[in-house]
Amino acid sequence: MPLMRLDISHVRNLSSVRFEPSLQVNVIIGENGSGKTSILEAIHLLSFGRSFRSHKHKTYIQHDNDHCLVFAQLDQEKGSPIPVGLQRHRDGQVDVRIQGQRAQSATELAERLPVQLINPDSFRLLEGSPSVRRQFVDWGAFHFDKGFISAWRGWQKALKQRNTLLRRGKISNSLLAAFDSELIRLGEQVNASRKAYVEKLTPYFLKVLSQLSEDLKVDLHFFQGWDAQKSLATVVDAGRDRDIELGYTSTGPQRADLRVKTNNGDAQDSLSRGQLKLVVSALKIAQGQLLIDMGRPLVFLIDDLAAELDANHRQKLCQLLASLNSQIFITSVAPDTTDLVWGDTTDVRQFSIRDGELSKLSNGLQES
Ligand SMILES: Nc1ncnc2c1ncn2[C@@H]1O[C@H](COP(=O)(O)OP(=O)(O)OP(=O)(O)O)[C@@H](O)[C@H]1O
């Protein structure tokens, strides 16, 4: 659901920022350190309950304040807006409210406010460890398959318990086998959701990528974490003695990966920075597009859209984003890089930020 109104208090240098974003494109322009990324961070915080910049909540709570607050009104096509808010205290306490009621779980807001982030760190999706790509697939599977999250949680718990037993040693093959049935059952379920999701995502990705660049040829391959011809039960059975020796569970969905390949090998080894940015953007936009087609509008946060891209590709990316008909927040250091073709029908609002103070720009001029 898009954000109709946003109130941010005490997030980094944003003491008190209130604004009504466009339901389509919002461009936030400011110099380095002005607070642009902090606005995206606040929206991310509201959706995920955590920042994309740091796992330590104390880093984003404004110095000399004991809490930060992000409040928004979520637009519903039919019906009145839904007020949602998140308050995070310095002592770690978090209070998430939806329509005045305390949220039952941390995922409740993520479901109502799916957020897709494209930032300089997104390169990690290609260059980072498989865990980053598993997170990407799991985010999609979570939104795609209602049963995924409970299977994933149960499987994680079973895996942790098994690894604790293995680490402690002194466990026999037969005793370990008694613990494995839940791990196998839930692991197969997690794997089936991931596979179904990647199958659905792949054509979206190929289409989006071809819109961004006609000559980039890249393919997705899902590696489930073990030989695809064998069941998880078979490989867990066969690997039990080895796991006892190693002290951890060596095969299973915890080894899964989404491999992104060109004709010349792994994308991250053969493409330029700009091309990698196009691939990462295509993956994230494809993920968003799939969700939109499922009737789940989402919010795109794009930190420094212009970086790494030439004018032609920036324009293509903007046109594609505008065509998604979603709410988008883009940051930029300079107005000229955002002066892009959005199309006459797109509602574009530009904001300027300086020292944490936000003001709306009208036709490139600051409103007094
Ligand atoms: N906990 C905090 N309390 C107060 N101010 C903070 C805190 N953490 C960071 N800051 C300041 O808040 C500002 C945050 O800026 P932000 O990272 O949002 O800038 P930006 O406009 O995205 O910059 P850039 O273009 O360099 O990425 C910086 O000036 C930083 O020094």
The ligand as an SDF file (V2000), in Angstrom:
LIG
                    3D

 31 33  0  0  0  0  0  0  0  0999 V2000
   22.2400    9.0290   15.0800 N   0  0  0  0  0  0  0  0  0  0  0  0
   22.3710   10.1860   14.4420 C   0  0  0  0  0  0  0  0  0  0  0  0
   21.8980   11.3370   15.0030 N   0  0  0  0  0  0  0  0  0  0  0  0
   21.9990   12.5260   14.3680 C   0  0  0  0  0  0  0  0  0  0  0  0
   22.5580   12.6630   13.1450 N   0  0  0  0  0  0  0  0  0  0  0  0
   23.0490   11.5660   12.5460 C   0  0  0  0  0  0  0  0  0  0  0  0
   22.9830   10.2710   13.1580 C   0  0  0  0  0  0  0  0  0  0  0  0
   23.5470    9.3650   12.3240 N   0  0  0  0  0  0  0  0  0  0  0  0
   23.9480   10.0640   11.2500 C   0  0  0  0  0  0  0  0  0  0  0  0
   23.6560   11.3810   11.3720 N   0  0  0  0  0  0  0  0  0  0  0  0
   23.8580   12.4820   10.4000 C   0  0  0  0  0  0  0  0  0  0  0  0
   22.6780   12.4980    9.6200 O   0  0  0  0  0  0  0  0  0  0  0  0
   22.9930   12.7300    8.2820 C   0  0  0  0  0  0  0  0  0  0  0  0
   22.4980   11.4950    7.5320 C   0  0  0  0  0  0  0  0  0  0  0  0
   22.6070   11.7230    6.2520 O   0  0  0  0  0  0  0  0  0  0  0  0
   22.2190   10.6850    5.1270 P   0  0  0  0  0  0  0  0  0  0  0  0
   23.1060    9.5130    5.1910 O   0  0  0  0  0  0  0  0  0  0  0  0
   20.7760   10.4850    5.1340 O   0  0  0  0  0  0  0  0  0  0  0  0
   22.6990   11.6430    3.9580 O   0  0  0  0  0  0  0  0  0  0  0  0
   22.5110   11.6010    2.4030 P   0  0  0  0  0  0  0  0  0  0  0  0
   21.8250   12.8780    2.0520 O   0  0  0  0  0  0  0  0  0  0  0  0
   21.9120   10.3440    1.9670 O   0  0  0  0  0  0  0  0  0  0  0  0
   24.0260   11.7010    1.9950 O   0  0  0  0  0  0  0  0  0  0  0  0
   24.8890   11.0490    0.8000 P   0  0  0  0  0  0  0  0  0  0  0  0
   24.5160   11.7920   -0.4340 O   0  0  0  0  0  0  0  0  0  0  0  0
   26.2760   11.3630    1.2390 O   0  0  0  0  0  0  0  0  0  0  0  0
   24.5770    9.6060    0.7760 O   0  0  0  0  0  0  0  0  0  0  0  0
   24.4730   12.9190    8.1730 C   0  0  0  0  0  0  0  0  0  0  0  0
   24.7640   14.2950    8.1790 O   0  0  0  0  0  0  0  0  0  0  0  0
   25.0100   12.2550    9.4680 C   0  0  0  0  0  0  0  0  0  0  0  0
   26.1840   12.8540    9.9400 O   0  0  0  0  0  0  0  0  0  0  0  0
  1  2  1  0
  2  3  1  0
  2  7  2  0
  3  4  2  0
  4  5  1  0
  5  6  2  0
  6  7  1  0
  6 10  1  0
  7  8  1  0
  8  9  2  0
  9 10  1  0
 10 11  1  0
 11 12  1  0
 11 30  1  0
 12 13  1  0
 13 14  1  0
 13 28  1  0
 14 15  1  0
 15 16  1  0
 16 17  2  0
 16 18  1  0
 16 19  1  0
 19 20  1  0
 20 21  2  0
 20 22  1  0
 20 23  1  0
 23 24  1  0
 24 25  2  0
 24 26  1  0
 24 27  1  0
 28 29  1  0
 28 30  1  0
 30 31  1  0
M  END
$$$$
